[in-house]
Amino acid sequence: MVLFLSILLGSAPALGWFYFYLKEEVHPEPWSKITRTFISGIAIAPVVVLLETYLSKPLASNFDPSWILFLSFLIAAAIEEGCKFFAALPMEHDKAMDAPVDAMIYAVTASLGFATAENILLTLREIYTIIPEIHSFTLANISILSPAVEILSLRFMGATLLHTLATGILGYYWALSIRDGHNRHLIKGFALAVGLHTFFNYLIIYYGGASFIYTSSILLFAAFFLLQDFETLKRKPLPINLN
């Protein structure tokens, strides 16, 4: 029961954004391809954990303490954005990806899979922290779930949205890279995605509870440009280069 509830609650924020982004697609992608990419995003989560754990260890001994926090966020952002991109990358030569905007759709789908894995783990942690303190666990006692629900509500407008925006931006430049055959687009997109991800995480830690107004402003700003990117690719549906 606990695992089922964790999966249900943990999936809710990502599925909400998933519905929103799929509406941007004029010609819906095959559900089999979307599902496969979503699962790939979930499956890449353990790899992210291992890489972040391994690569963060040298920080404490090799860098000034004042830089460790920023560098740790930078490394984490680079790993997460890179892994989410690689989860979507197999679609590049798939026949289903026949228009530039499809690259954004699959990139966002992979990011939502990864965000779902994060949310489920956080939900499990919260619920298992509470369970030992009560005598019965039933759906009627909604207070049991309230901490997890509160966290996921914040993640819906925070971390989960961040994942879709950062990887969506990378997806836009991925589309340009495939369409134009220039890798410089992809390099620029990766730098922007990592920069947004790093800055968002740093603000949360630096400002704590007061960071909401800053992070919300950043996400709204990024969301505006991402939606413009979607519209740009839909207005200019040039043939995608799959060779």
Sequence and secondary structure as in RCSB ss.txt:
>XXXX:A:sequence
MVLFLSILLGSAPALGWFYFYLKEEVHPEPWSKITRTFISGIAIAPVVVLLETYLSKPLASNFDPSWILFLSFLI
AAAIEEGCKFFAALPMEHDKAMDAPVDAMIYAVTASLGFATAENILLTLREIYTIIPEIHSFTLANISILSPAVE
ILSLRFMGATLLHTLATGILGYYWALSIRDGHNRHLIKGFALAVGLHTFFNYLIIYYGGASFIYTSSILLFAAFF
LLQDFETLKRKPLPINLN
>XXXX:A:secstr
 HHHHHHHHHHHHHHHHHHHHHTT SS   HHHHHHHHHHHHHTHHHHHHHHHHHHTTHHHHS HHHHHHHHHHH
HHHHHHHHHHHHHGGGGG TT  SHHHHHHHHHHHHHHHHHHHHHHHHHHHHHHHGGG S   TT GGGTHHHHH
HHHHHHTTHHHHHHHHHHHHHHHHHHHHHHT HHHHHHHHHHHHHHHHHHHHHHHHHGGGGHHHHHHHHHHHHHH
HHHHHHHHHHS       
